[in-house]
Amino acid sequence: MKFRQALFWDTNPKKIDTEKNAKYIIERILDFGSDKEVRWLRHFYDKRLIKKTVLKSRSLQPETKNLWMLLLKGA
């Protein structure tokens, strides 16, 4: 996937590694991503990794964290 500069404003999106930067990508897309980006994220990353990232995140907005905890409840 080609990452939008608006989503990753603090870095060069072309240099983002989907494995090494998984937590960073998950947090940004869950907080600020479009529907298309969220669909890609859920297809690309394992549900357990997404849930673990949401649980441990210190940067997700509280509303985002609560929403995703409900959506990933059975994961």
N, C-alpha and C positions, 0 to 999 in steps of 0.2 A: 504494500500500500504506500502511496505517496502521502506523506504527512503534510498538513497545512502549516504554514509559518504562523498563522494566527493562533493555532492551537499550541505550538511549541515556540512561543515568542522569545524565550530566553536561550535558545540554542539553534544550531543549524539543523533543520529537519532531515537533511540529506545524510547527516552523520549519526543518526540515531540507529542503534543496533537493537533489533526486536527481541533478542535473547538477553543481552547484557542490560538493557534499559527497560525490561518488561514492567517493573513496578512503576516507573516514571510514566510510561506510555499508558498503562491501565488507569492510573490516577488522573492524568490529563484528559483522556477520552471520557471517562466516567463523569468527570466534573464539567467539561466544556465541549465535548464532542457532539457531532451531528448524529442523527439516527443511523446514517450509513456507516459512520465510524464505529458506533457502538455495535452494530451488527457484525462488522469486520472483527472487532475485538473479541466478541463472544464466539466467533467461529475460529479465530486464530489461537487464542489462549485457552488453556484448560480451565474449566469452571472452578476447580479447587484453588488454582493460582489466583484467579480473580477474587474469590472469596477471602483468601488469606491476605491479599493485598488490601482489600477493603477493611478487614478486621484490624490490621496493624497500621494502617495509614494515619499519619499525623497531619497530612496536608489536604485531604478531602474536606470539602465543606460539609458541615454537620447534616444538612438536608440531603446531600448526595449520599453520604455514608448511610443514613437511615433508610433511604429508598433502596439502595442496593443490598442492604442487609435483609430487607423484606423480600426482594426479588430473588436473592440467592439462598434463601432459608433452607431449602432441602438439599443444597449442594454439598 
